[in-house]
Amino acid sequence: AILLDDCDNTPNQCEECDPCEEVDLLPAVLKCIERMKNQPIAGGGKVSDYIDITPVTRCTNEATEPETEDVNFYCMEVCDTGDDLALAEVRAQYPGLKIVRETIEGSMSRYKVMKKGAKPADYTQRLISIMKGCTDCPPNYTEVKGGYLYSISLEDDGVDMSTTVESLPNVVADTVNKMSQIKGSGLYIAATSKKLTDEEISTFVEANPTAIIYYVAKTSDMCENPTVRTASWSACGSCKVSTEKYYITIPDDECGNSALEEIKQAFPELEITDYGTPAACQHSFQTTVYTNMLCDECDKVFEGFFTSEAPASYRNRMWKKLESAQELGTNCKCGIRFRGKEMLLSPSECLMDKVTYIEDSVEIVGASGGYPDSLDEGSPIWWDQLHFERLSSKAPRTHVGGNMMDHELKGYAHFNGFPKHQDFMGRTFM
């Protein structure tokens, strides 16, 4: 309650006065944060797409400690070419995991993956092949005859189906490689000693209906090094997630049957079970969902709280929270932290001739609060500006390698006498 009669209606009074009764502020602050995150912006999207908004709290009575699961980060350093082809080769060995390249230092690439439980299996890497000249292959290399290069897309659900690709006519031995995995489809390359005919391609597609075959280029004889190296993943940080329970009540069908199987089909990603005792020709069902992920902060005041989103509504019925991950603290001092998100547009080898490199971040000019959002004539209004403090400022990085991309292309044309090929496959294999 606001007791306006006890105070002047402006902050410019000689004696300090607060007309507000003491209330538990934290729930209101968390609702305010969610409202700001979901605020639509002009042009599409939400505020949370561009700015991280998190609570800052210090409570006399701290929040309860919830049950949590560790989500681990693992990193690996590999000597490779540092391009999209190298990243695709790493991803191909770990279907179902989202692997990103974090940094490149000289010839060493650092890869990172988020995974529950133990680290991924070691990465196996073959040494790069070299083009064969007039002389024999160097020691420890074996000759691989050149031919006609094809890319083959095949639905494999993450399973290596190189042996299936090897059934193509006239495939050169040891040239089939799985390059990448995109959801349920794998991308393979293979070389043949003779160009495939339309009839041979049709026969392969009939036997493998999901296959898509593209001719890439004619390749030269190569010298392949059969040596296999391995690289191990190591722990490089961890965060925590928790769970929260929700329930929903759905009417039975006309025959009085429960809608359990129906709702399971509607939400195949959730584990749904009966909840409570059926009543009024209705059954209730419960499920468990994961919360947001919280990571270590420099101070406990920035740690935040576990929250989750309810599953989508079903048959105009909403899921309601049954059990929270933790009970909030009380008697809290609260604040809100705004942090601009980074934006990186780094074109791949496929698009480097058409898309420029951009590294930037959202700049927060300022923040304020505490002002009235409406003015009613004749009604006293008490307001006071909230404290604002800038923790850091935006400063663009200099000497970034991506800014040298245009100079690299010009230098290539200058020293070689001709520009790079305008297509990815041509640059890679020609």
C-alpha positions as CSV (number, residue, x, y, z in Angstrom):
1,A,0.0,0.0,0.0
2,I,1.1,3.6,-0.7
3,L,0.3,6.0,2.1
4,L,0.4,9.2,0.2
5,D,-1.0,11.3,3.1
6,D,2.1,10.6,5.1
7,C,4.5,12.2,2.6
8,D,4.8,15.1,0.2
9,N,4.0,14.1,-3.4
10,T,7.5,15.1,-4.7
11,P,11.0,13.9,-3.8
12,N,12.1,17.5,-3.1
13,Q,11.3,17.6,0.5
14,C,13.5,18.5,3.4
15,E,12.9,15.3,5.4
16,E,13.4,11.8,4.1
17,C,10.1,10.1,3.7
18,D,9.0,6.8,2.1
19,P,5.2,6.4,1.8
20,C,5.4,2.7,0.8
21,E,4.8,-0.1,3.3
22,E,7.4,-2.9,3.4
23,V,6.7,-5.5,0.9
24,D,8.6,-8.6,-0.4
25,L,10.2,-7.0,-3.5
26,L,11.9,-10.0,-5.1
27,P,8.8,-11.7,-6.8
28,A,7.9,-8.3,-8.3
29,V,11.4,-7.7,-9.7
30,L,11.5,-11.2,-11.3
31,K,8.1,-10.6,-12.9
32,C,9.4,-7.2,-14.2
33,I,12.5,-8.9,-15.7
34,E,10.3,-11.5,-17.5
35,R,8.1,-8.7,-18.8
36,M,11.1,-6.8,-20.1
37,K,12.6,-9.9,-21.7
38,N,9.4,-10.6,-23.7
39,Q,8.8,-7.0,-24.7
40,P,8.4,-7.0,-28.5
41,I,10.5,-4.5,-30.4
42,A,10.0,-2.8,-33.8
43,G,11.1,-5.0,-36.7
44,G,10.5,-8.3,-34.9
45,G,12.0,-10.2,-32.0
46,K,12.1,-9.4,-28.3
47,V,14.3,-7.4,-26.0
48,S,16.0,-10.6,-24.7
49,D,17.3,-11.3,-28.3
50,Y,19.6,-8.4,-27.9
51,I,20.1,-7.8,-24.1
52,D,20.7,-10.1,-21.2
53,I,18.5,-9.1,-18.3
54,T,19.3,-10.7,-14.9
55,P,18.4,-10.0,-11.3
56,V,20.9,-8.7,-8.7
57,T,19.9,-9.7,-5.2
58,R,21.1,-9.8,-1.6
59,C,18.6,-11.4,0.8
60,T,18.6,-11.7,4.6
61,N,16.9,-15.1,4.2
62,E,18.5,-16.8,1.3
63,A,16.7,-18.9,-1.3
64,T,16.6,-22.7,-0.7
65,E,19.2,-24.8,-2.5
66,P,17.5,-26.9,-5.2
67,E,18.4,-30.2,-6.6
68,T,20.6,-29.6,-9.7
69,E,22.3,-31.4,-12.5
70,D,25.7,-30.5,-13.9
71,V,25.9,-29.5,-17.5
72,N,29.6,-29.7,-18.4
73,F,31.7,-27.9,-21.0
74,Y,34.5,-29.8,-22.7
75,C,37.2,-28.3,-24.9
76,M,39.7,-29.8,-27.4
77,E,42.7,-28.3,-29.3
78,V,43.4,-29.7,-32.8
79,C,45.9,-28.8,-35.4
80,D,43.9,-28.3,-38.6
81,T,43.1,-25.8,-41.3
82,G,40.7,-23.8,-39.1
83,D,38.0,-23.5,-41.8
84,D,34.4,-24.8,-42.1
85,L,35.6,-28.1,-43.6
86,A,37.7,-28.7,-40.5
87,L,34.7,-27.9,-38.2
88,A,32.5,-30.2,-40.3
89,E,35.0,-33.1,-39.9
90,V,34.9,-32.7,-36.1
91,R,31.1,-32.4,-36.0
92,A,30.7,-35.5,-38.2
93,Q,32.3,-37.7,-35.4
94,Y,29.8,-36.4,-32.8
95,P,26.2,-36.5,-34.2
96,G,23.7,-35.0,-31.8
97,L,26.2,-32.7,-30.1
98,K,26.5,-29.0,-30.9
99,I,30.2,-28.3,-31.3
100,V,31.5,-24.8,-31.9
101,R,35.0,-23.5,-32.7
102,E,36.0,-21.1,-30.0
103,T,39.3,-19.7,-31.1
104,I,42.1,-20.2,-33.7
105,E,45.7,-19.5,-32.7
106,G,48.1,-20.2,-35.5
107,S,47.5,-23.7,-36.7
108,M,45.6,-24.8,-33.6
109,S,41.8,-24.7,-33.4
110,R,40.0,-24.8,-30.0
111,Y,36.6,-26.6,-30.1
112,K,34.0,-26.5,-27.4
113,V,30.9,-28.6,-26.6
114,M,28.2,-28.7,-23.9
115,K,27.3,-32.1,-22.6
116,K,25.8,-33.8,-19.6
117,G,27.9,-36.5,-17.9
118,A,31.3,-37.7,-19.1
119,K,33.4,-36.1,-21.8
120,P,33.0,-37.2,-25.5
121,A,35.2,-39.9,-26.9
122,D,38.6,-39.0,-28.4
123,Y,38.6,-37.3,-31.8
124,T,40.4,-39.2,-34.5
125,Q,42.1,-37.2,-37.3
126,R,43.9,-38.3,-40.4
127,L,46.8,-36.2,-41.7
128,I,46.0,-34.1,-44.7
129,S,46.6,-35.5,-48.1
130,I,48.9,-33.8,-50.7
131,M,48.6,-33.5,-54.5
132,K,50.8,-36.0,-56.3
133,G,53.3,-34.5,-58.8
134,C,55.5,-36.3,-61.3
135,T,57.5,-38.1,-58.7
136,D,56.5,-40.8,-56.4
137,C,54.7,-40.1,-53.1
138,P,56.9,-39.1,-50.1
139,P,57.7,-41.8,-47.5
140,N,54.8,-43.0,-45.4
141,Y,52.3,-41.8,-48.0
142,T,50.3,-44.0,-50.3
143,E,49.1,-43.0,-53.8
144,V,45.3,-42.5,-54.3
145,K,44.3,-42.3,-57.9
146,G,42.3,-39.2,-58.8
147,G,38.9,-39.3,-60.4
148,Y,35.6,-37.6,-60.3
149,L,34.4,-36.1,-57.0
150,Y,30.8,-36.4,-55.8
151,S,29.0,-35.1,-52.8
152,I,26.3,-37.4,-51.4
153,S,23.6,-36.4,-48.9
154,L,22.0,-39.4,-47.2
155,E,19.6,-39.7,-44.3
156,D,21.5,-41.8,-41.8
157,D,20.2,-40.6,-38.3
158,G,23.8,-40.1,-37.2
159,V,25.1,-43.5,-38.2
160,D,28.2,-43.6,-40.5
161,M,26.9,-45.1,-43.8
162,S,30.2,-44.9,-45.7
163,T,29.9,-48.5,-46.7
164,T,26.6,-47.7,-48.5
165,V,28.2,-44.9,-50.4
166,E,31.1,-47.2,-51.4
167,S,28.5,-49.3,-53.3
168,L,28.5,-46.6,-56.0
169,P,30.0,-47.9,-59.3
170,N,33.8,-47.3,-59.8
171,V,34.4,-45.7,-56.3
172,V,38.1,-45.2,-55.7
173,A,39.3,-47.1,-52.6
174,D,39.5,-45.1,-49.4
175,T,38.0,-41.9,-50.9
176,V,34.6,-42.1,-49.1
177,N,34.5,-39.8,-46.1
178,K,31.7,-38.4,-44.0
179,M,32.1,-34.7,-43.9
180,S,29.2,-33.4,-41.7
181,Q,25.9,-34.2,-40.0
182,I,22.9,-31.9,-40.2
183,K,20.1,-33.3,-38.1
184,G,19.2,-36.7,-39.6
185,S,21.2,-36.3,-42.8
186,G,24.9,-37.0,-43.3
187,L,27.1,-35.4,-46.1
188,Y,29.6,-37.7,-47.7
189,I,32.2,-37.2,-50.4
190,A,33.5,-39.9,-52.8
191,A,35.7,-40.1,-55.8
192,T,35.0,-42.4,-58.8
193,S,37.5,-43.5,-61.5
194,K,34.8,-42.9,-64.1
195,K,32.1,-40.3,-64.2
196,L,28.7,-41.7,-63.1
197,T,26.0,-42.1,-65.7
198,D,22.4,-41.0,-65.1
199,E,21.4,-44.7,-65.0
200,E,24.0,-45.5,-62.3
201,I,22.9,-42.5,-60.2
202,S,19.2,-43.5,-60.6
203,T,20.0,-47.1,-59.6
204,F,21.7,-45.9,-56.4
205,V,18.8,-43.5,-55.5
206,E,16.3,-46.2,-56.1
207,A,18.1,-48.4,-53.5
208,N,18.6,-45.4,-51.2
209,P,15.5,-43.0,-51.7
210,T,16.9,-40.3,-49.4
211,A,20.1,-39.9,-51.4
212,I,21.0,-36.7,-53.3
213,I,24.1,-36.8,-55.5
214,Y,26.0,-33.8,-56.9
215,Y,29.0,-33.8,-59.2
216,V,31.7,-31.5,-57.8
217,A,34.9,-31.6,-59.9
218,K,37.6,-33.8,-61.4
219,T,40.4,-34.4,-59.0
220,S,44.1,-35.1,-59.4
221,D,46.1,-38.1,-58.1
222,M,46.8,-37.6,-54.4
223,C,49.3,-38.9,-51.8
224,E,47.5,-40.0,-48.6
225,N,49.1,-40.3,-45.2
226,P,47.5,-43.3,-43.3
227,T,48.6,-42.1,-39.9
228,V,45.8,-41.5,-37.5
229,R,46.1,-39.0,-34.6
230,T,43.8,-38.6,-31.7
231,A,42.9,-35.6,-29.6
232,S,41.2,-35.7,-26.2
233,W,38.5,-33.5,-24.7
234,S,39.1,-31.9,-21.3
235,A,36.8,-30.2,-18.9
236,C,36.6,-26.4,-19.3
237,G,33.7,-25.3,-17.0
238,S,30.3,-26.3,-16.0
239,C,26.9,-24.9,-15.2
240,K,23.8,-26.2,-13.5
241,V,20.2,-26.8,-14.4
242,S,17.3,-27.9,-12.2
243,T,13.7,-29.2,-12.9
244,E,10.2,-28.0,-12.2
245,K,6.9,-29.9,-12.3
246,Y,3.8,-28.9,-14.2
247,Y,0.3,-30.4,-14.4
248,I,-2.6,-30.1,-16.8
249,T,-6.3,-31.2,-16.6
250,I,-7.9,-32.6,-19.8
251,P,-11.6,-33.8,-20.2
252,D,-12.1,-37.5,-20.9
253,D,-13.5,-38.5,-24.3
254,E,-17.2,-39.4,-24.9
255,C,-16.5,-43.0,-23.8
256,G,-15.0,-41.9,-20.5
257,N,-11.4,-42.8,-21.5
258,S,-8.4,-40.8,-20.2
259,A,-6.5,-38.5,-22.6
260,L,-3.1,-39.8,-21.4
261,E,-2.1,-41.5,-24.7
262,E,-3.4,-38.6,-26.6
263,I,-1.4,-36.0,-24.7
264,K,1.7,-38.2,-24.8
265,Q,1.5,-38.1,-28.6
266,A,1.1,-34.3,-28.5
267,F,4.3,-33.9,-26.4
268,P,6.6,-36.8,-27.4
269,E,9.6,-35.0,-25.9
270,L,8.0,-35.0,-22.4
271,E,7.6,-37.9,-19.9
272,I,3.9,-37.5,-18.9
273,T,2.2,-39.5,-16.1
274,D,-1.2,-39.4,-14.3
275,Y,-1.5,-36.9,-11.5
276,G,-4.1,-37.0,-8.7
277,T,-7.5,-38.6,-8.6
278,P,-9.8,-38.3,-11.6
279,A,-12.9,-36.1,-11.0
280,A,-15.7,-34.5,-13.0
281,C,-15.0,-36.7,-16.0
282,Q,-11.5,-35.3,-16.2
283,H,-7.9,-36.6,-15.7
284,S,-4.9,-34.6,-14.6
285,F,-1.4,-35.3,-15.9
286,Q,2.0,-34.1,-14.7
287,T,5.4,-33.7,-16.3
288,T,8.9,-32.4,-15.5
289,V,10.7,-29.7,-17.5
290,Y,14.2,-28.4,-17.3
291,T,14.9,-24.9,-16.0
292,N,17.3,-22.2,-17.4
293,M,21.0,-22.8,-16.9
294,L,22.9,-20.9,-14.2
295,C,26.7,-20.6,-14.3
296,D,29.2,-19.3,-11.8
297,E,29.3,-15.6,-11.4
298,C,31.9,-13.3,-9.8
299,D,29.7,-12.7,-6.8
300,K,26.6,-14.4,-5.3
301,V,24.5,-11.4,-5.9
302,F,24.5,-12.0,-9.7
303,E,23.7,-15.8,-9.5
304,G,20.1,-15.5,-10.5
305,F,17.3,-18.0,-9.9
306,F,16.1,-21.2,-11.7
307,T,13.0,-20.6,-13.8
308,S,11.3,-22.6,-16.5
309,E,8.7,-22.2,-19.2
310,A,5.5,-24.2,-19.1
311,P,4.8,-26.6,-22.1
312,A,2.5,-25.2,-24.7
313,S,-1.2,-25.2,-24.0
314,Y,-3.3,-28.2,-25.2
315,R,-7.0,-28.2,-26.2
316,N,-7.2,-24.7,-24.7
317,R,-5.9,-25.9,-21.3
318,M,-2.9,-24.4,-19.7
319,W,-0.1,-26.2,-17.8
320,K,0.2,-25.0,-14.2
321,K,3.2,-25.1,-12.1
322,L,3.1,-27.9,-9.5
323,E,6.5,-27.7,-7.9
324,S,9.1,-25.0,-8.2
325,A,12.8,-25.7,-8.3
326,Q,13.5,-23.5,-5.3
327,E,11.8,-21.1,-2.8
328,L,12.8,-17.5,-3.2
329,G,14.6,-15.6,-0.5
330,T,12.9,-13.0,1.6
331,N,13.8,-9.5,2.9
332,C,15.9,-8.8,-0.2
333,K,17.6,-5.8,-1.7
334,C,17.0,-6.1,-5.4
335,G,18.4,-4.7,-8.6
336,I,18.5,-5.5,-12.4
337,R,21.6,-5.9,-14.6
338,F,21.4,-5.2,-18.3
339,R,24.2,-6.5,-20.5
340,G,24.4,-6.1,-24.3
341,K,24.8,-9.2,-26.3
342,E,27.6,-9.8,-28.8
343,M,26.8,-10.0,-32.5
344,L,29.2,-11.9,-34.8
345,L,28.6,-12.3,-38.5
346,S,31.5,-14.4,-39.7
347,P,30.9,-15.8,-43.2
348,S,31.9,-19.4,-43.9
349,E,34.2,-20.4,-46.7
350,C,31.1,-20.8,-48.8
351,L,30.0,-17.2,-48.5
352,M,33.2,-15.2,-47.9
353,D,33.0,-13.6,-51.4
354,K,29.4,-12.4,-50.8
355,V,29.0,-11.6,-47.1
356,T,31.2,-9.3,-45.1
357,Y,32.6,-9.9,-41.6
358,I,31.0,-8.0,-38.7
359,E,31.9,-8.1,-35.0
360,D,29.8,-5.9,-32.8
361,S,27.6,-5.8,-29.7
362,V,24.5,-4.0,-28.5
363,E,25.3,-0.6,-26.9
364,I,23.3,0.3,-23.9
365,V,23.3,4.1,-23.8
366,G,21.6,4.3,-20.3
367,A,19.0,3.0,-18.0
368,S,16.6,4.7,-15.6
369,G,13.5,3.9,-13.5
370,G,11.3,5.1,-10.7
371,Y,9.4,7.6,-12.7
372,P,5.5,7.6,-12.9
373,D,4.1,5.9,-16.0
374,S,0.9,7.9,-15.8
375,L,-0.2,11.3,-14.6
376,D,-3.7,11.8,-13.2
377,E,-4.9,15.3,-12.5
378,G,-5.9,15.8,-8.9
379,S,-4.3,12.6,-7.7
380,P,-1.1,12.9,-5.7
381,I,1.8,10.9,-7.1
382,W,4.9,9.9,-5.1
383,W,8.0,8.9,-7.1
384,D,11.8,8.7,-6.7
385,Q,14.4,8.0,-9.3
386,L,16.1,4.6,-9.0
387,H,19.9,4.3,-8.6
388,F,21.8,3.7,-11.9
389,E,25.4,2.5,-12.1
390,R,27.4,1.7,-15.2
391,L,29.6,-1.5,-14.8
392,S,31.3,-1.4,-18.1
393,S,31.2,0.3,-21.5
394,K,31.2,-0.9,-25.1
395,A,34.6,-0.8,-26.8
396,P,35.1,-2.3,-30.3
397,R,38.1,-4.7,-30.7
398,T,40.9,-3.8,-33.1
399,H,43.3,-6.0,-35.1
400,V,40.6,-8.6,-35.6
401,G,41.5,-11.2,-38.3
402,G,38.1,-11.2,-39.8
403,N,38.6,-7.6,-40.9
404,M,41.5,-8.8,-43.1
405,M,39.4,-11.0,-45.2
406,D,39.1,-8.6,-48.2
407,H,42.9,-8.0,-48.1
408,E,43.4,-11.7,-48.1
409,L,41.4,-12.2,-51.3
410,K,43.2,-9.3,-53.0
411,G,46.6,-10.7,-51.9
412,Y,45.7,-14.1,-53.3
413,A,44.8,-12.6,-56.7
414,H,48.0,-10.4,-56.7
415,F,50.5,-13.2,-55.9
416,N,48.9,-16.0,-57.8
417,G,47.8,-14.0,-60.9
418,F,44.2,-15.1,-60.7
419,P,41.4,-14.7,-58.1
420,K,40.0,-17.5,-55.9
421,H,37.3,-19.7,-57.3
422,Q,33.8,-18.3,-56.6
423,D,32.4,-21.5,-55.3
424,F,33.4,-23.5,-52.1
425,M,34.0,-26.8,-53.8
426,G,36.1,-25.2,-56.5
427,R,38.3,-23.5,-53.9
428,T,38.7,-26.7,-51.9
429,F,39.4,-29.3,-54.5
430,M,40.7,-27.5,-57.6
